[in-house]
Amino acid sequence: MHEDLCFGSQHGVFCLRSAAIICHRNHILLSQGERDDFWVLPGGRVKSFETCSSSLEREVSEETGFRVKAERLVWIVESFYEYRAERYHEVTFYFKASPSPQMVQHMPHTVVRQDTPQAGPRLTLRWHDLCELSHVDINPTFLSTALSNVPDTLTHVVLVNGVPHDTGVYPRL
C-alpha cells in the first residue's frame, strides 16, 4: 500500500496535495471537515507513486462516491501556515475537473458523508453559488475571489498564513 506524501520533522509537516475545481451551473463544490469551521475544495493528499491528477480523481471519488476527470492544472500553491498547533508547508496542485454525468444528475445540493475506513472522518460537501463565495469562509482565502475568475494559464501562488507572499523571498512563520 502506498503512503501519503506527508512527512513530519522537528520543524513541522510537509504535505503534497491535489484539489479539484468542480463547477456546474454557476456553482462550485466545496467540502468541510467535521472539526473545521471553513470550506475547502475537495481533494487530499497525494500518495507515493501517484500522479497529482490521479490523486485528485481518487480523492473526489472517495469523498463523493462520484467520478470526476482532472483536466487542466490551474494553480500550484505553496502554503506555510499553522493548523491545530502544528506548522505546515503544503504544496497543492489545483486542477479544473469535469464532473461525471452521474455526479451532475444524482448528487444532491448537500451531502454529509459519515466516517468510513477508506475515506476518513465525517465530511460535508455542498454546491456553493460562485457569486456568493465572498460570504463563505474558504481556505486558502484567495480562492473566495479567484474561483470567480480562474486564470487561463498556470499560476504559482505562495501563501504565508493565508496571505499572498513575494515568491522571491523565503517565508518566515
N, C-alpha and C positions, 0 to 999 in steps of 0.2 A: 504494500500500500504506500502511496506517495504522501509525503509530508507537506504541510502548508509551508510556503516560503515566508516564514515569520520567525525571527531569531531574537532572543533576548541576550543582553550583555549587562555589564555593570553600569553602562551609560544609558540604557533604555532598550526599546524594542524596535526592530526594523521589520516592516511588512510590505510585501508586494501584493497589490490588489488589482482587480478589474471591476468596472461598474458599467451598467447599461443605461443608455438614454433611450427609453421606450416611450414613444409618443403615439397617441391615437385620438383623433377628433379634438385637437387642441387641449388634450390632457396628457400628463406625464405620470408614469408610475413611480411612486416613492415607497420606501419601506421604513419601518420604525421598530427597533428592538424593544422588548417589554420593559427594560430598565432605562430606556433613553427618553428624553423629552424633545428630541429633534428627529427630523426625517433625513434619509439619505437615498441615493439612487440604488436600486437593487444590484447586488454583486457580492463579491467576497474575496477571500484570499486565493491566490494562485498556488497550485500545488507544484512540487518539483516535477520537471519534465512535462509540464502542461503549458501550452501557449496561453497568452492572456485572453485571446478571443475564445478559445475553448473553455477556459475557466469561467468566463462571463456566461456562456451558454449553459454550462453545468450548474453554476450557482443560481441562475434565474430559474432553471427547471426545478432545482431542489426547493427554492423558496416559493414558487408559484404553482408548480405542477404543470406548467405550460412551456413550450419551446419558444425560443427566440433565435434569430440569426444575427450574429455580430457582423456589422457592415464596415463602417468607416471609423478609424481612430480619430478622435476629436481633440482630446486633451491628454497630456501627460502631466500629472500634478504631483509635485513633491511637497509633502506636508510635514511640518515639525510642530508638535503640539503635546499637551498633557491631557490624559484621559484616565480617570479613576486613579489618580496619584502615580501614574506611570508615564514616562517620557516616550514619545513615539517619533520615528522617522518612517514615513509611509510614502510609497510611490504607487500611484493609482493610474491605470490606463482606462480612460473613459471612451467607450465606443457608442456610436449610434447603433441601435439594434432594431430590427423589424420584428414585430410580434407575429406569431403564427396565426392563421385564420381561426384556430380553436381558441386561442387566447382572446382574440377580439370578440368572438361570438359568445364565449362562455364565462369569462372571468368577470365577476361582479365588481361594482364600484369599490367595495372594501372587502378584503379577505383577512381573516385572522387565522394564521397557521399555528397550531399548537406545537408543543415540544415534540421533536422526533429525534431519534438517534442519528439519522443521516443529516438532517438539515439544521439541527441545533435548537436553541431556545425559541420561545414564542415570538412571533413576528407579525406585525400588521402591515399589509400592503394596501395602498389606496391610490386611485387615479385622482390627481390634483389638476385643477384648471391652470393652464400656463399663465393666464392673465392675472391670477391671484397668488402667484408664488411669493410676492413681496410680503404677504401676510403669513407665510409658512416658515417656521424655524427649520431651515435646511442646512446641512453640513456637507462639504465646506460652504461657507456663506456666499462666496462668489457665484455659486450656482443659482441663487434666487433671481439674479438678473441675467446671468449668462445663458441659462436654458431657454430664454425667450428669443435669443439671437445666437444660435450655435454657429461658430465660425466654419468657413468652408475649408480652411487649411488647419493642419495640425498645429496646436499651440501648446507651449510649455509654460506651466504656471508653478511658481514657488510660493508657498504659504507658510508663514510663521504665526502660530496661534490664530489661524484663520485669516490673517491679513496678508495681501499680496506683498511680495518681497523682491527686491532687486536680485536678479539671478546671478549677478557678478560678485555678490558679497556673501561670505559664509554666514549663515544664520546662527544667531545665538538665542537660546531659550532662557 
